[in-house]
Amino acid sequence: MTHNSRAIAAARPVFAGWRIMRSDAGRLWATRERPFPAAVEEAGAHRTVDADDLVELCQVIAAQEGLAEQAAR
């Protein structure tokens, strides 16, 4: 297991409910296992996101969950 693979594996429990994967091109992707409610999607949350590196991916996932929290209020 490479360093990057270990880092991705370590991030998975932090973002329970999201599946993190690396494309053949090396880009990181995450997809939410369950869809957001319609109101959350209308507020701009995306179920599938991508990023250049793990730090950026974690930030994007956190932003989507933040949108979900705001829309649920």
PDB file of N, H, CA, C and O in Angstrom:
ATOM      1  N   MET A   1       0.859  -1.178   0.000  1.00  0.00           N
ATOM      2  CA  MET A   1       0.000   0.000   0.000  1.00  0.00           C
ATOM      3  C   MET A   1       0.898   1.231   0.000  1.00  0.00           C
ATOM      4  O   MET A   1       1.792   1.350   0.837  1.00  0.00           O
ATOM      5  N   THR A   2       0.666   2.127  -0.916  1.00  0.00           N
ATOM      6  H   THR A   2      -0.060   2.031  -1.596  1.00  0.00           H
ATOM      7  CA  THR A   2       1.481   3.332  -1.015  1.00  0.00           C
ATOM      8  C   THR A   2       1.068   4.341   0.040  1.00  0.00           C
ATOM      9  O   THR A   2       0.030   4.201   0.685  1.00  0.00           O
ATOM     10  N   HIS A   3       1.899   5.360   0.203  1.00  0.00           N
ATOM     11  H   HIS A   3       2.743   5.474  -0.322  1.00  0.00           H
ATOM     12  CA  HIS A   3       1.593   6.440   1.149  1.00  0.00           C
ATOM     13  C   HIS A   3       0.243   7.060   0.830  1.00  0.00           C
ATOM     14  O   HIS A   3      -0.570   7.276   1.729  1.00  0.00           O
ATOM     15  N   ASN A   4      -0.007   7.351  -0.460  1.00  0.00           N
ATOM     16  H   ASN A   4       0.653   7.176  -1.190  1.00  0.00           H
ATOM     17  CA  ASN A   4      -1.278   7.960  -0.849  1.00  0.00           C
ATOM     18  C   ASN A   4      -2.447   7.038  -0.556  1.00  0.00           C
ATOM     19  O   ASN A   4      -3.500   7.506  -0.123  1.00  0.00           O
ATOM     20  N   SER A   5      -2.291   5.748  -0.781  1.00  0.00           N
ATOM     21  H   SER A   5      -1.435   5.369  -1.134  1.00  0.00           H
ATOM     22  CA  SER A   5      -3.360   4.793  -0.494  1.00  0.00           C
ATOM     23  C   SER A   5      -3.655   4.747   0.992  1.00  0.00           C
ATOM     24  O   SER A   5      -4.814   4.644   1.395  1.00  0.00           O
ATOM     25  N   ARG A   6      -2.613   4.822   1.813  1.00  0.00           N
ATOM     26  H   ARG A   6      -1.672   4.905   1.486  1.00  0.00           H
ATOM     27  CA  ARG A   6      -2.815   4.833   3.269  1.00  0.00           C
ATOM     28  C   ARG A   6      -3.541   6.095   3.700  1.00  0.00           C
ATOM     29  O   ARG A   6      -4.408   6.045   4.572  1.00  0.00           O
ATOM     30  N   ALA A   7      -3.198   7.220   3.101  1.00  0.00           N
ATOM     31  H   ALA A   7      -2.494   7.261   2.392  1.00  0.00           H
ATOM     32  CA  ALA A   7      -3.854   8.483   3.449  1.00  0.00           C
ATOM     33  C   ALA A   7      -5.330   8.445   3.073  1.00  0.00           C
ATOM     34  O   ALA A   7      -6.178   8.914   3.832  1.00  0.00           O
ATOM     35  N   ILE A   8      -5.635   7.894   1.917  1.00  0.00           N
ATOM     36  H   ILE A   8      -4.945   7.512   1.300  1.00  0.00           H
ATOM     37  CA  ILE A   8      -7.035   7.779   1.495  1.00  0.00           C
ATOM     38  C   ILE A   8      -7.784   6.849   2.441  1.00  0.00           C
ATOM     39  O   ILE A   8      -8.905   7.154   2.847  1.00  0.00           O
ATOM     40  N   ALA A   9      -7.184   5.727   2.794  1.00  0.00           N
ATOM     41  H   ALA A   9      -6.273   5.479   2.464  1.00  0.00           H
ATOM     42  CA  ALA A   9      -7.822   4.790   3.717  1.00  0.00           C
ATOM     43  C   ALA A   9      -8.068   5.445   5.075  1.00  0.00           C
ATOM     44  O   ALA A   9      -9.093   5.191   5.706  1.00  0.00           O
ATOM     45  N   ALA A  10      -7.146   6.276   5.523  1.00  0.00           N
ATOM     46  H   ALA A  10      -6.313   6.482   5.010  1.00  0.00           H
ATOM     47  CA  ALA A  10      -7.310   6.965   6.808  1.00  0.00           C
ATOM     48  C   ALA A  10      -8.423   8.004   6.756  1.00  0.00           C
ATOM     49  O   ALA A  10      -9.054   8.277   7.777  1.00  0.00           O
ATOM     50  N   ALA A  11      -8.674   8.584   5.596  1.00  0.00           N
ATOM     51  H   ALA A  11      -8.161   8.362   4.767  1.00  0.00           H
ATOM     52  CA  ALA A  11      -9.718   9.610   5.466  1.00  0.00           C
ATOM     53  C   ALA A  11     -11.115   9.007   5.422  1.00  0.00           C
ATOM     54  O   ALA A  11     -12.085   9.696   5.737  1.00  0.00           O
ATOM     55  N   ARG A  12     -11.242   7.762   5.046  1.00  0.00           N
ATOM     56  H   ARG A  12     -10.454   7.202   4.790  1.00  0.00           H
ATOM     57  CA  ARG A  12     -12.573   7.154   4.877  1.00  0.00           C
ATOM     58  C   ARG A  12     -13.413   7.197   6.150  1.00  0.00           C
ATOM     59  O   ARG A  12     -14.581   7.575   6.067  1.00  0.00           O
ATOM     60  N   PRO A  13     -12.894   6.837   7.316  1.00  0.00           N
ATOM     61  CA  PRO A  13     -13.737   6.905   8.515  1.00  0.00           C
ATOM     62  C   PRO A  13     -14.128   8.340   8.897  1.00  0.00           C
ATOM     63  O   PRO A  13     -15.176   8.555   9.506  1.00  0.00           O
ATOM     64  N   VAL A  14     -13.306   9.299   8.549  1.00  0.00           N
ATOM     65  H   VAL A  14     -12.454   9.125   8.054  1.00  0.00           H
ATOM     66  CA  VAL A  14     -13.598  10.700   8.863  1.00  0.00           C
ATOM     67  C   VAL A  14     -14.827  11.157   8.092  1.00  0.00           C
ATOM     68  O   VAL A  14     -15.631  11.937   8.601  1.00  0.00           O
ATOM     69  N   PHE A  15     -14.969  10.676   6.879  1.00  0.00           N
ATOM     70  H   PHE A  15     -14.315  10.042   6.466  1.00  0.00           H
ATOM     71  CA  PHE A  15     -16.100  11.050   6.035  1.00  0.00           C
ATOM     72  C   PHE A  15     -16.989   9.832   5.804  1.00  0.00           C
ATOM     73  O   PHE A  15     -17.193   9.398   4.670  1.00  0.00           O
ATOM     74  N   ALA A  16     -17.514   9.292   6.902  1.00  0.00           N
ATOM     75  H   ALA A  16     -17.348   9.645   7.823  1.00  0.00           H
ATOM     76  CA  ALA A  16     -18.424   8.152   6.806  1.00  0.00           C
ATOM     77  C   ALA A  16     -19.597   8.532   5.913  1.00  0.00           C
ATOM     78  O   ALA A  16     -20.119   9.644   5.992  1.00  0.00           O
ATOM     79  N   GLY A  17     -20.000   7.602   5.071  1.00  0.00           N
ATOM     80  H   GLY A  17     -19.576   6.698   5.008  1.00  0.00           H
ATOM     81  CA  GLY A  17     -21.087   7.870   4.149  1.00  0.00           C
ATOM     82  C   GLY A  17     -20.615   8.357   2.794  1.00  0.00           C
ATOM     83  O   GLY A  17     -21.421   8.546   1.882  1.00  0.00           O
ATOM     84  N   TRP A  18     -19.315   8.562   2.656  1.00  0.00           N
ATOM     85  H   TRP A  18     -18.661   8.409   3.397  1.00  0.00           H
ATOM     86  CA  TRP A  18     -18.724   8.968   1.372  1.00  0.00           C
ATOM     87  C   TRP A  18     -17.753   7.878   0.939  1.00  0.00           C
ATOM     88  O   TRP A  18     -17.004   7.353   1.762  1.00  0.00           O
ATOM     89  N   ARG A  19     -17.760   7.541  -0.328  1.00  0.00           N
ATOM     90  H   ARG A  19     -18.369   7.968  -0.996  1.00  0.00           H
ATOM     91  CA  ARG A  19     -16.783   6.599  -0.892  1.00  0.00           C
ATOM     92  C   ARG A  19     -15.712   7.399  -1.613  1.00  0.00           C
ATOM     93  O   ARG A  19     -16.005   8.193  -2.506  1.00  0.00           O
ATOM     94  N   ILE A  20     -14.481   7.179  -1.218  1.00  0.00           N
ATOM     95  H   ILE A  20     -14.243   6.534  -0.493  1.00  0.00           H
ATOM     96  CA  ILE A  20     -13.351   7.905  -1.807  1.00  0.00           C
ATOM     97  C   ILE A  20     -12.596   6.955  -2.730  1.00  0.00           C
ATOM     98  O   ILE A  20     -12.305   5.815  -2.367  1.00  0.00           O
ATOM     99  N   MET A  21     -12.285   7.440  -3.927  1.00  0.00           N
ATOM    100  H   MET A  21     -12.522   8.366  -4.223  1.00  0.00           H
ATOM    101  CA  MET A  21     -11.560   6.612  -4.887  1.00  0.00           C
ATOM    102  C   MET A  21     -10.610   7.469  -5.716  1.00  0.00           C
ATOM    103  O   MET A  21     -10.747   8.691  -5.785  1.00  0.00           O
ATOM    104  N   ARG A  22      -9.662   6.813  -6.332  1.00  0.00           N
ATOM    105  H   ARG A  22      -9.550   5.820  -6.276  1.00  0.00           H
ATOM    106  CA  ARG A  22      -8.700   7.488  -7.212  1.00  0.00           C
ATOM    107  C   ARG A  22      -8.938   6.980  -8.634  1.00  0.00           C
ATOM    108  O   ARG A  22      -9.037   5.775  -8.865  1.00  0.00           O
ATOM    109  N   SER A  23      -9.028   7.911  -9.576  1.00  0.00           N
ATOM    110  H   SER A  23      -8.948   8.890  -9.388  1.00  0.00           H
ATOM    111  CA  SER A  23      -9.224   7.532 -10.981  1.00  0.00           C
ATOM    112  C   SER A  23      -7.914   7.014 -11.572  1.00  0.00           C
ATOM    113  O   SER A  23      -6.847   7.160 -10.975  1.00  0.00           O
ATOM    114  N   ASP A  24      -8.013   6.413 -12.742  1.00  0.00           N
ATOM    115  H   ASP A  24      -8.879   6.294 -13.227  1.00  0.00           H
ATOM    116  CA  ASP A  24      -6.813   5.939 -13.442  1.00  0.00           C
ATOM    117  C   ASP A  24      -5.859   7.086 -13.747  1.00  0.00           C
ATOM    118  O   ASP A  24      -4.649   6.886 -13.849  1.00  0.00           O
ATOM    119  N   ALA A  25      -6.409   8.287 -13.891  1.00  0.00           N
ATOM    120  H   ALA A  25      -7.393   8.449 -13.807  1.00  0.00           H
ATOM    121  CA  ALA A  25      -5.594   9.472 -14.173  1.00  0.00           C
ATOM    122  C   ALA A  25      -4.983  10.061 -12.905  1.00  0.00           C
ATOM    123  O   ALA A  25      -4.196  11.005 -12.981  1.00  0.00           O
ATOM    124  N   GLY A  26      -5.338   9.512 -11.730  1.00  0.00           N
ATOM    125  H   GLY A  26      -5.977   8.745 -11.668  1.00  0.00           H
ATOM    126  CA  GLY A  26      -4.765   9.983 -10.476  1.00  0.00           C
ATOM    127  C   GLY A  26      -5.602  11.012  -9.739  1.00  0.00           C
ATOM    128  O   GLY A  26      -5.217  11.458  -8.658  1.00  0.00           O
ATOM    129  N   ARG A  27      -6.731  11.397 -10.298  1.00  0.00           N
ATOM    130  H   ARG A  27      -7.044  11.035 -11.177  1.00  0.00           H
ATOM    131  CA  ARG A  27      -7.602  12.384  -9.653  1.00  0.00           C
ATOM    132  C   ARG A  27      -8.423  11.685  -8.578  1.00  0.00           C
ATOM    133  O   ARG A  27      -8.820  10.532  -8.742  1.00  0.00           O
ATOM    134  N   LEU A  28      -8.676  12.390  -7.477  1.00  0.00           N
ATOM    135  H   LEU A  28      -8.353  13.327  -7.343  1.00  0.00           H
ATOM    136  CA  LEU A  28      -9.475  11.836  -6.390  1.00  0.00           C
ATOM    137  C   LEU A  28     -10.940  12.210  -6.563  1.00  0.00           C
ATOM    138  O   LEU A  28     -11.271  13.329  -6.954  1.00  0.00           O
ATOM    139  N   TRP A  29     -11.799  11.262  -6.266  1.00  0.00           N
ATOM    140  H   TRP A  29     -11.530  10.353  -5.948  1.00  0.00           H
ATOM    141  CA  TRP A  29     -13.240  11.450  -6.357  1.00  0.00           C
ATOM    142  C   TRP A  29     -13.872  10.946  -5.070  1.00  0.00           C
ATOM    143  O   TRP A  29     -13.340  10.054  -4.409  1.00  0.00           O
ATOM    144  N   ALA A  30     -15.007  11.524  -4.726  1.00  0.00           N
ATOM    145  H   ALA A  30     -15.439  12.248  -5.263  1.00  0.00           H
ATOM    146  CA  ALA A  30     -15.800  11.025  -3.607  1.00  0.00           C
ATOM    147  C   ALA A  30     -17.261  11.110  -4.007  1.00  0.00           C
ATOM    148  O   ALA A  30     -17.705  12.082  -4.616  1.00  0.00           O
ATOM    149  N   THR A  31     -17.985  10.081  -3.653  1.00  0.00           N
ATOM    150  H   THR A  31     -17.624   9.290  -3.158  1.00  0.00           H
ATOM    151  CA  THR A  31     -19.420  10.091  -3.914  1.00  0.00           C
ATOM    152  C   THR A  31     -20.158   9.717  -2.640  1.00  0.00           C
ATOM    153  O   THR A  31     -19.763   8.800  -1.920  1.00  0.00           O
ATOM    154  N   ARG A  32     -21.209  10.427  -2.380  1.00  0.00           N
ATOM    155  H   ARG A  32     -21.530  11.172  -2.964  1.00  0.00           H
ATOM    156  CA  ARG A  32     -22.009  10.202  -1.180  1.00  0.00           C
ATOM    157  C   ARG A  32     -22.819   8.930  -1.389  1.00  0.00           C
ATOM    158  O   ARG A  32     -23.439   8.749  -2.437  1.00  0.00           O
ATOM    159  N   GLU A  33     -22.813   8.050  -0.389  1.00  0.00           N
ATOM    160  H   GLU A  33     -22.310   8.198   0.462  1.00  0.00           H
ATOM    161  CA  GLU A  33     -23.504   6.776  -0.527  1.00  0.00           C
ATOM    162  C   GLU A  33     -25.015   6.953  -0.619  1.00  0.00           C
ATOM    163  O   GLU A  33     -25.694   6.172  -1.286  1.00  0.00           O
ATOM    164  N   ARG A  34     -25.537   7.963   0.040  1.00  0.00           N
ATOM    165  H   ARG A  34     -24.986   8.597   0.582  1.00  0.00           H
ATOM    166  CA  ARG A  34     -26.971   8.254  -0.037  1.00  0.00           C
ATOM    167  C   ARG A  34     -27.155   9.641  -0.627  1.00  0.00           C
ATOM    168  O   ARG A  34     -26.401  10.562  -0.313  1.00  0.00           O
ATOM    169  N   PRO A  35     -28.155   9.789  -1.480  1.00  0.00           N
ATOM    170  CA  PRO A  35     -28.384  11.117  -2.064  1.00  0.00           C
ATOM    171  C   PRO A  35     -28.761  12.134  -0.992  1.00  0.00           C
ATOM    172  O   PRO A  35     -29.330  11.787   0.043  1.00  0.00           O
ATOM    173  N   PHE A  36     -28.437  13.381  -1.258  1.00  0.00           N
ATOM    174  H   PHE A  36     -27.975  13.663  -2.099  1.00  0.00           H
ATOM    175  CA  PHE A  36     -28.930  14.456  -0.410  1.00  0.00           C
ATOM    176  C   PHE A  36     -30.429  14.599  -0.653  1.00  0.00           C
ATOM    177  O   PHE A  36     -30.911  14.251  -1.731  1.00  0.00           O
ATOM    178  N   PRO A  37     -31.176  15.107   0.332  1.00  0.00           N
ATOM    179  CA  PRO A  37     -32.580  15.434   0.072  1.00  0.00           C
ATOM    180  C   PRO A  37     -32.667  16.485  -1.044  1.00  0.00           C
ATOM    181  O   PRO A  37     -31.714  17.226  -1.288  1.00  0.00           O
ATOM    182  N   ALA A  38     -33.808  16.535  -1.706  1.00  0.00           N
ATOM    183  H   ALA A  38     -34.582  15.934  -1.508  1.00  0.00           H
ATOM    184  CA  ALA A  38     -33.995  17.449  -2.842  1.00  0.00           C
ATOM    185  C   ALA A  38     -33.691  18.895  -2.468  1.00  0.00           C
ATOM    186  O   ALA A  38     -33.075  19.614  -3.255  1.00  0.00           O
ATOM    187  N   ALA A  39     -34.112  19.337  -1.281  1.00  0.00           N
ATOM    188  H   ALA A  39     -34.612  18.753  -0.642  1.00  0.00           H
ATOM    189  CA  ALA A  39     -33.876  20.725  -0.863  1.00  0.00           C
ATOM    190  C   ALA A  39     -32.386  21.026  -0.752  1.00  0.00           C
ATOM    191  O   ALA A  39     -31.951  22.138  -1.050  1.00  0.00           O
ATOM    192  N   VAL A  40     -31.616  20.052  -0.331  1.00  0.00           N
ATOM    193  H   VAL A  40     -31.969  19.149  -0.088  1.00  0.00           H
ATOM    194  CA  VAL A  40     -30.166  20.234  -0.196  1.00  0.00           C
ATOM    195  C   VAL A  40     -29.530  20.330  -1.586  1.00  0.00           C
ATOM    196  O   VAL A  40     -28.657  21.168  -1.812  1.00  0.00           O
ATOM    197  N   GLU A  41     -29.959  19.485  -2.502  1.00  0.00           N
ATOM    198  H   GLU A  41     -30.668  18.804  -2.318  1.00  0.00           H
ATOM    199  CA  GLU A  41     -29.438  19.562  -3.874  1.00  0.00           C
ATOM    200  C   GLU A  41     -29.816  20.889  -4.524  1.00  0.00           C
ATOM    201  O   GLU A  41     -29.018  21.482  -5.249  1.00  0.00           O
ATOM    202  N   GLU A  42     -31.033  21.350  -4.261  1.00  0.00           N
ATOM    203  H   GLU A  42     -31.682  20.868  -3.671  1.00  0.00           H
ATOM    204  CA  GLU A  42     -31.459  22.644  -4.799  1.00  0.00           C
ATOM    205  C   GLU A  42     -30.629  23.788  -4.224  1.00  0.00           C
ATOM    206  O   GLU A  42     -30.464  24.826  -4.865  1.00  0.00           O
ATOM    207  N   ALA A  43     -30.106  23.594  -3.006  1.00  0.00           N
ATOM    208  H   ALA A  43     -30.241  22.752  -2.485  1.00  0.00           H
ATOM    209  CA  ALA A  43     -29.254  24.608  -2.375  1.00  0.00           C
ATOM    210  C   ALA A  43     -27.838  24.584  -2.939  1.00  0.00           C
ATOM    211  O   ALA A  43     -27.027  25.459  -2.632  1.00  0.00           O
ATOM    212  N   GLY A  44     -27.539  23.568  -3.775  1.00  0.00           N
ATOM    213  H   GLY A  44     -28.197  22.858  -4.025  1.00  0.00           H
ATOM    214  CA  GLY A  44     -26.239  23.542  -4.437  1.00  0.00           C
ATOM    215  C   GLY A  44     -25.303  22.424  -4.036  1.00  0.00           C
ATOM    216  O   GLY A  44     -24.177  22.367  -4.532  1.00  0.00           O
ATOM    217  N   ALA A  45     -25.727  21.529  -3.152  1.00  0.00           N
ATOM    218  H   ALA A  45     -26.641  21.574  -2.749  1.00  0.00           H
ATOM    219  CA  ALA A  45     -24.857  20.427  -2.742  1.00  0.00           C
ATOM    220  C   ALA A  45     -24.760  19.391  -3.862  1.00  0.00           C
ATOM    221  O   ALA A  45     -25.732  19.126  -4.568  1.00  0.00           O
ATOM    222  N   HIS A  46     -23.573  18.815  -4.008  1.00  0.00           N
ATOM    223  H   HIS A  46     -22.783  19.030  -3.434  1.00  0.00           H
ATOM    224  CA  HIS A  46     -23.323  17.803  -5.035  1.00  0.00           C
ATOM    225  C   HIS A  46     -23.004  16.473  -4.370  1.00  0.00           C
ATOM    226  O   HIS A  46     -22.248  16.414  -3.400  1.00  0.00           O
ATOM    227  N   ARG A  47     -23.585  15.419  -4.898  1.00  0.00           N
ATOM    228  H   ARG A  47     -24.200  15.466  -5.685  1.00  0.00           H
ATOM    229  CA  ARG A  47     -23.370  14.084  -4.352  1.00  0.00           C
ATOM    230  C   ARG A  47     -21.996  13.537  -4.719  1.00  0.00           C
ATOM    231  O   ARG A  47     -21.419  12.770  -3.947  1.00  0.00           O
ATOM    232  N   THR A  48     -21.467  13.905  -5.858  1.00  0.00           N
ATOM    233  H   THR A  48     -21.936  14.528  -6.484  1.00  0.00           H
ATOM    234  CA  THR A  48     -20.154  13.437  -6.306  1.00  0.00           C
ATOM    235  C   THR A  48     -19.257  14.640  -6.550  1.00  0.00           C
ATOM    236  O   THR A  48     -19.639  15.592  -7.231  1.00  0.00           O
ATOM    237  N   VAL A  49     -18.052  14.578  -5.979  1.00  0.00           N
ATOM    238  H   VAL A  49     -17.743  13.804  -5.426  1.00  0.00           H
ATOM    239  CA  VAL A  49     -17.102  15.689  -6.082  1.00  0.00           C
ATOM    240  C   VAL A  49     -15.721  15.139  -6.432  1.00  0.00           C
ATOM    241  O   VAL A  49     -15.460  13.946  -6.273  1.00  0.00           O
ATOM    242  N   ASP A  50     -14.842  16.017  -6.907  1.00  0.00           N
ATOM    243  H   ASP A  50     -15.054  16.985  -7.035  1.00  0.00           H
ATOM    244  CA  ASP A  50     -13.484  15.602  -7.240  1.00  0.00           C
ATOM    245  C   ASP A  50     -12.499  16.683  -6.833  1.00  0.00           C
ATOM    246  O   ASP A  50     -12.867  17.831  -6.583  1.00  0.00           O
ATOM    247  N   ALA A  51     -11.226  16.278  -6.775  1.00  0.00           N
ATOM    248  H   ALA A  51     -10.928  15.346  -6.979  1.00  0.00           H
ATOM    249  CA  ALA A  51     -10.169  17.205  -6.370  1.00  0.00           C
ATOM    250  C   ALA A  51      -8.817  16.670  -6.832  1.00  0.00           C
ATOM    251  O   ALA A  51      -8.677  15.503  -7.198  1.00  0.00           O
ATOM    252  N   ASP A  52      -7.830  17.562  -6.804  1.00  0.00           N
ATOM    253  H   ASP A  52      -7.944  18.511  -6.508  1.00  0.00           H
ATOM    254  CA  ASP A  52      -6.470  17.192  -7.212  1.00  0.00           C
ATOM    255  C   ASP A  52      -5.729  16.400  -6.144  1.00  0.00           C
ATOM    256  O   ASP A  52      -4.883  15.565  -6.467  1.00  0.00           O
ATOM    257  N   ASP A  53      -6.043  16.656  -4.857  1.00  0.00           N
ATOM    258  H   ASP A  53      -6.730  17.333  -4.595  1.00  0.00           H
ATOM    259  CA  ASP A  53      -5.338  15.964  -3.782  1.00  0.00           C
ATOM    260  C   ASP A  53      -6.296  15.715  -2.621  1.00  0.00           C
ATOM    261  O   ASP A  53      -7.431  16.191  -2.625  1.00  0.00           O
ATOM    262  N   LEU A  54      -5.829  14.967  -1.633  1.00  0.00           N
ATOM    263  H   LEU A  54      -4.907  14.580  -1.629  1.00  0.00           H
ATOM    264  CA  LEU A  54      -6.681  14.553  -0.526  1.00  0.00           C
ATOM    265  C   LEU A  54      -7.127  15.726   0.337  1.00  0.00           C
ATOM    266  O   LEU A  54      -8.272  15.758   0.790  1.00  0.00           O
ATOM    267  N   VAL A  55      -6.250  16.682   0.569  1.00  0.00           N
ATOM    268  H   VAL A  55      -5.321  16.657   0.201  1.00  0.00           H
ATOM    269  CA  VAL A  55      -6.623  17.855   1.371  1.00  0.00           C
ATOM    270  C   VAL A  55      -7.771  18.601   0.702  1.00  0.00           C
ATOM    271  O   VAL A  55      -8.761  18.944   1.348  1.00  0.00           O
ATOM    272  N   GLU A  56      -7.629  18.847  -0.592  1.00  0.00           N
ATOM    273  H   GLU A  56      -6.824  18.569  -1.117  1.00  0.00           H
ATOM    274  CA  GLU A  56      -8.680  19.552  -1.330  1.00  0.00           C
ATOM    275  C   GLU A  56      -9.978  18.736  -1.336  1.00  0.00           C
ATOM    276  O   GLU A  56     -11.062  19.301  -1.194  1.00  0.00           O
ATOM    277  N   LEU A  57      -9.873  17.415  -1.498  1.00  0.00           N
ATOM    278  H   LEU A  57      -8.992  16.956  -1.613  1.00  0.00           H
ATOM    279  CA  LEU A  57     -11.067  16.576  -1.510  1.00  0.00           C
ATOM    280  C   LEU A  57     -11.785  16.650  -0.163  1.00  0.00           C
ATOM    281  O   LEU A  57     -13.011  16.751  -0.119  1.00  0.00           O
ATOM    282  N   CYS A  58     -11.038  16.601   0.918  1.00  0.00           N
ATOM    283  H   CYS A  58     -10.042  16.520   0.882  1.00  0.00           H
ATOM    284  CA  CYS A  58     -11.645  16.711   2.248  1.00  0.00           C
ATOM    285  C   CYS A  58     -12.354  18.050   2.414  1.00  0.00           C
ATOM    286  O   CYS A  58     -13.431  18.112   3.007  1.00  0.00           O
ATOM    287  N   GLN A  59     -11.766  19.107   1.902  1.00  0.00           N
ATOM    288  H   GLN A  59     -10.891  19.057   1.420  1.00  0.00           H
ATOM    289  CA  GLN A  59     -12.397  20.427   1.976  1.00  0.00           C
ATOM    290  C   GLN A  59     -13.689  20.468   1.168  1.00  0.00           C
ATOM    291  O   GLN A  59     -14.681  21.050   1.607  1.00  0.00           O
ATOM    292  N   VAL A  60     -13.679  19.855  -0.004  1.00  0.00           N
ATOM    293  H   VAL A  60     -12.873  19.382  -0.361  1.00  0.00           H
ATOM    294  CA  VAL A  60     -14.871  19.852  -0.855  1.00  0.00           C
ATOM    295  C   VAL A  60     -15.988  19.031  -0.205  1.00  0.00           C
ATOM    296  O   VAL A  60     -17.147  19.444  -0.222  1.00  0.00           O
ATOM    297  N   ILE A  61     -15.649  17.882   0.364  1.00  0.00           N
ATOM    298  H   ILE A  61     -14.707  17.547   0.378  1.00  0.00           H
ATOM    299  CA  ILE A  61     -16.655  17.070   1.056  1.00  0.00           C
ATOM    300  C   ILE A  61     -17.240  17.855   2.223  1.00  0.00           C
ATOM    301  O   ILE A  61     -18.458  17.892   2.401  1.00  0.00           O
ATOM    302  N   ALA A  62     -16.382  18.478   3.013  1.00  0.00           N
ATOM    303  H   ALA A  62     -15.393  18.448   2.869  1.00  0.00           H
ATOM    304  CA  ALA A  62     -16.855  19.271   4.157  1.00  0.00           C
ATOM    305  C   ALA A  62     -17.770  20.401   3.698  1.00  0.00           C
ATOM    306  O   ALA A  62     -18.757  20.709   4.366  1.00  0.00           O
ATOM    307  N   ALA A  63     -17.454  21.014   2.578  1.00  0.00           N
ATOM    308  H   ALA A  63     -16.652  20.765   2.035  1.00  0.00           H
ATOM    309  CA  ALA A  63     -18.299  22.092   2.052  1.00  0.00           C
ATOM    310  C   ALA A  63     -19.676  21.562   1.664  1.00  0.00           C
ATOM    311  O   ALA A  63     -20.685  22.225   1.904  1.00  0.00           O
ATOM    312  N   GLN A  64     -19.727  20.374   1.067  1.00  0.00           N
ATOM    313  H   GLN A  64     -18.908  19.835   0.871  1.00  0.00           H
ATOM    314  CA  GLN A  64     -21.015  19.793   0.682  1.00  0.00           C
ATOM    315  C   GLN A  64     -21.855  19.475   1.917  1.00  0.00           C
ATOM    316  O   GLN A  64     -23.061  19.721   1.934  1.00  0.00           O
ATOM    317  N   GLU A  65     -21.221  18.936   2.935  1.00  0.00           N
ATOM    318  H   GLU A  65     -20.241  18.737   2.921  1.00  0.00           H
ATOM    319  CA  GLU A  65     -21.940  18.635   4.175  1.00  0.00           C
ATOM    320  C   GLU A  65     -22.384  19.923   4.868  1.00  0.00           C
ATOM    321  O   GLU A  65     -23.449  19.962   5.484  1.00  0.00           O
ATOM    322  N   GLY A  66     -21.572  20.974   4.770  1.00  0.00           N
ATOM    323  H   GLY A  66     -20.707  20.943   4.269  1.00  0.00           H
ATOM    324  CA  GLY A  66     -21.954  22.277   5.322  1.00  0.00           C
ATOM    325  C   GLY A  66     -23.179  22.843   4.624  1.00  0.00           C
ATOM    326  O   GLY A  66     -24.073  23.384   5.274  1.00  0.00           O
ATOM    327  N   LEU A  67     -23.223  22.720   3.304  1.00  0.00           N
ATOM    328  H   LEU A  67     -22.497  22.280   2.777  1.00  0.00           H
ATOM    329  CA  LEU A  67     -24.410  23.147   2.554  1.00  0.00           C
ATOM    330  C   LEU A  67     -25.639  22.366   3.007  1.00  0.00           C
ATOM    331  O   LEU A  67     -26.726  22.927   3.143  1.00  0.00           O
ATOM    332  N   ALA A  68     -25.458  21.082   3.237  1.00  0.00           N
ATOM    333  H   ALA A  68     -24.575  20.626   3.127  1.00  0.00           H
ATOM    334  CA  ALA A  68     -26.572  20.242   3.682  1.00  0.00           C
ATOM    335  C   ALA A  68     -27.092  20.700   5.041  1.00  0.00           C
ATOM    336  O   ALA A  68     -28.302  20.764   5.258  1.00  0.00           O
ATOM    337  N   GLU A  69     -26.181  21.016   5.948  1.00  0.00           N
ATOM    338  H   GLU A  69     -25.199  20.964   5.771  1.00  0.00           H
ATOM    339  CA  GLU A  69     -26.593  21.504   7.274  1.00  0.00           C
ATOM    340  C   GLU A  69     -27.347  22.814   7.167  1.00  0.00           C
ATOM    341  O   GLU A  69     -28.378  22.988   7.816  1.00  0.00           O
ATOM    342  N   GLN A  70     -26.849  23.737   6.358  1.00  0.00           N
ATOM    343  H   GLN A  70     -26.011  23.596   5.831  1.00  0.00           H
ATOM    344  CA  GLN A  70     -27.508  25.040   6.193  1.00  0.00           C
ATOM    345  C   GLN A  70     -28.889  24.883   5.566  1.00  0.00           C
ATOM    346  O   GLN A  70     -29.836  25.547   5.987  1.00  0.00           O
ATOM    347  N   ALA A  71     -29.012  24.024   4.579  1.00  0.00           N
ATOM    348  H   ALA A  71     -28.242  23.485   4.238  1.00  0.00           H
ATOM    349  CA  ALA A  71     -30.294  23.842   3.891  1.00  0.00           C
ATOM    350  C   ALA A  71     -31.319  23.165   4.793  1.00  0.00           C
ATOM    351  O   ALA A  71     -32.524  23.351   4.620  1.00  0.00           O
ATOM    352  N   ALA A  72     -30.840  22.381   5.753  1.00  0.00           N
ATOM    353  H   ALA A  72     -29.862  22.231   5.894  1.00  0.00           H
ATOM    354  CA  ALA A  72     -31.750  21.669   6.655  1.00  0.00           C
ATOM    355  C   ALA A  72     -32.330  22.575   7.735  1.00  0.00           C
ATOM    356  O   ALA A  72     -33.275  22.181   8.419  1.00  0.00           O
ATOM    357  N   ARG A  73     -31.796  23.763   7.903  1.00  0.00           N
ATOM    358  H   ARG A  73     -31.029  24.083   7.348  1.00  0.00           H
ATOM    359  CA  ARG A  73     -32.276  24.680   8.956  1.00  0.00           C
ATOM    360  C   ARG A  73     -33.561  25.325   8.584  1.00  0.00           C
ATOM    361  O   ARG A  73     -34.098  26.121   9.354  1.00  0.00           O
TER     362      ARG A  73
END
